[in-house]
Amino acid sequence: QVQLVDSGGGLVQAGDSLRLSCAASGSTISGYSTGWFRQAPGKEREFVARISWSGTRRNYADSVKGRFTISRDNAKNTVYLQMNSLKPDDTALYYCAASTDLTGSDLSSAYTYWGQGTQVTVSS
């Protein structure tokens, strides 16, 4: 059992940077595979990034590869998503999520625990 609270969203200009945070409580986040998803109005929820339970492996969607970085601070029990070179197409509600499937997955259906979502809006 883990609870997730994501934060850090906001309104930024294209080319700017933003860092999202996902604070976990109730359990150590290192016991889960964790990831970030996003959903824009009228679009399906899509995978953004994930990090393995061990923290040694990371996966990214092609659309964000090279621009976004997922990381974890075990001491703070927090997962981060560093977002650089933001584009208007990155505008969405971003969710952090945790999965008990320690093999990891890009599918939202594999994740049991979710944050409430934090809005990222990128203007041109």
C-alpha positions as CSV (number, residue, x, y, z in Angstrom):
1,Q,0.0,0.0,0.0
2,V,1.5,3.3,-1.1
3,Q,0.0,6.8,-1.6
4,L,1.3,9.1,-4.2
5,V,1.1,12.9,-4.4
6,D,2.4,14.5,-7.6
7,S,3.1,18.2,-7.9
8,G,5.3,20.8,-9.8
9,G,3.1,21.5,-12.8
10,G,2.5,25.0,-14.1
11,L,2.4,27.3,-17.1
12,V,5.6,27.7,-19.0
13,Q,6.9,28.9,-22.3
14,A,8.1,26.6,-25.1
15,G,11.7,25.8,-24.6
16,D,11.5,26.2,-20.9
17,S,12.0,23.5,-18.2
18,L,9.9,22.1,-15.4
19,R,10.4,19.4,-12.7
20,L,7.6,17.3,-11.5
21,S,7.7,15.5,-8.1
22,C,5.9,12.4,-6.9
23,A,6.0,12.0,-3.1
24,A,5.3,8.6,-1.8
25,S,4.0,7.6,1.6
26,G,2.9,4.4,3.3
27,S,5.6,2.4,1.7
28,T,9.1,2.8,0.3
29,I,8.8,3.7,-3.4
30,S,11.9,1.6,-4.1
31,G,9.6,-1.4,-3.7
32,Y,7.7,-0.5,-6.8
33,S,8.2,0.1,-10.5
34,T,7.2,3.8,-10.9
35,G,6.4,5.9,-13.9
36,W,4.8,9.0,-15.4
37,F,1.8,9.2,-17.7
38,R,0.0,12.1,-19.3
39,Q,-3.3,12.8,-20.8
40,A,-4.4,15.7,-22.9
41,P,-8.0,16.7,-23.6
42,G,-9.5,14.4,-26.3
43,K,-6.5,12.1,-26.2
44,E,-5.8,8.7,-24.6
45,R,-3.6,8.5,-21.6
46,E,0.0,7.8,-22.8
47,F,3.2,6.6,-21.3
48,V,5.9,9.1,-20.7
49,A,8.7,7.5,-18.6
50,R,9.4,4.9,-16.0
51,I,12.1,3.7,-13.7
52,S,12.6,0.2,-12.4
53,W,12.2,-0.8,-8.7
54,S,16.0,-1.0,-8.5
55,G,16.5,2.4,-10.0
56,T,18.9,1.1,-12.5
57,R,16.7,1.0,-15.6
58,R,14.8,3.8,-17.3
59,N,12.4,3.8,-20.3
60,Y,11.0,6.8,-22.2
61,A,8.4,7.4,-24.8
62,D,9.9,8.4,-28.2
63,S,8.2,11.7,-28.0
64,V,10.1,12.8,-24.9
65,K,13.4,10.9,-25.3
66,G,16.3,13.2,-24.9
67,R,14.3,15.9,-23.3
68,F,12.8,14.3,-20.2
69,T,14.6,12.5,-17.4
70,I,13.1,10.3,-14.7
71,S,14.9,9.9,-11.4
72,R,14.4,8.8,-7.8
73,D,15.6,10.0,-4.4
74,N,15.3,7.1,-2.0
75,A,16.0,9.3,1.0
76,K,13.1,11.5,0.2
77,N,10.9,8.7,-1.1
78,T,10.3,10.8,-4.2
79,V,10.3,10.2,-7.9
80,Y,11.0,13.2,-10.3
81,L,10.4,14.0,-13.9
82,Q,12.8,16.6,-15.2
83,M,11.2,18.1,-18.3
84,N,13.5,20.2,-20.6
85,S,12.9,21.8,-24.0
86,L,9.2,21.8,-23.4
87,K,6.9,21.9,-26.4
88,P,3.2,22.9,-26.7
89,D,2.5,19.2,-27.5
90,D,3.7,18.4,-24.0
91,T,0.6,20.1,-22.6
92,A,-1.3,17.6,-20.5
93,L,-2.3,16.4,-17.1
94,Y,0.6,14.4,-15.8
95,Y,0.2,11.5,-13.4
96,C,2.8,9.5,-11.5
97,A,2.0,5.9,-10.9
98,A,3.4,2.8,-9.1
99,S,3.2,-0.8,-10.0
100,T,3.7,-4.0,-8.1
101,D,4.9,-5.6,-11.3
102,L,8.6,-5.3,-10.7
103,T,9.4,-6.2,-14.2
104,G,8.1,-2.8,-15.3
105,S,5.6,-1.9,-18.0
106,D,4.7,1.0,-20.4
107,L,1.0,0.1,-20.0
108,S,-1.2,2.1,-17.7
109,S,-3.2,-1.0,-16.8
110,A,-0.1,-2.4,-15.1
111,Y,-0.1,0.4,-12.5
112,T,-2.2,0.1,-9.3
113,Y,-1.4,3.4,-7.5
114,W,-1.8,6.8,-9.0
115,G,-1.2,10.4,-8.0
116,Q,-4.0,13.0,-8.4
117,G,-2.4,14.6,-11.5
118,T,-0.6,17.9,-12.0
119,Q,-1.3,20.1,-15.0
120,V,1.5,21.1,-17.3
121,T,0.7,23.8,-19.9
122,V,3.3,24.9,-22.5
123,S,2.6,28.1,-24.4
124,S,4.1,28.9,-27.8
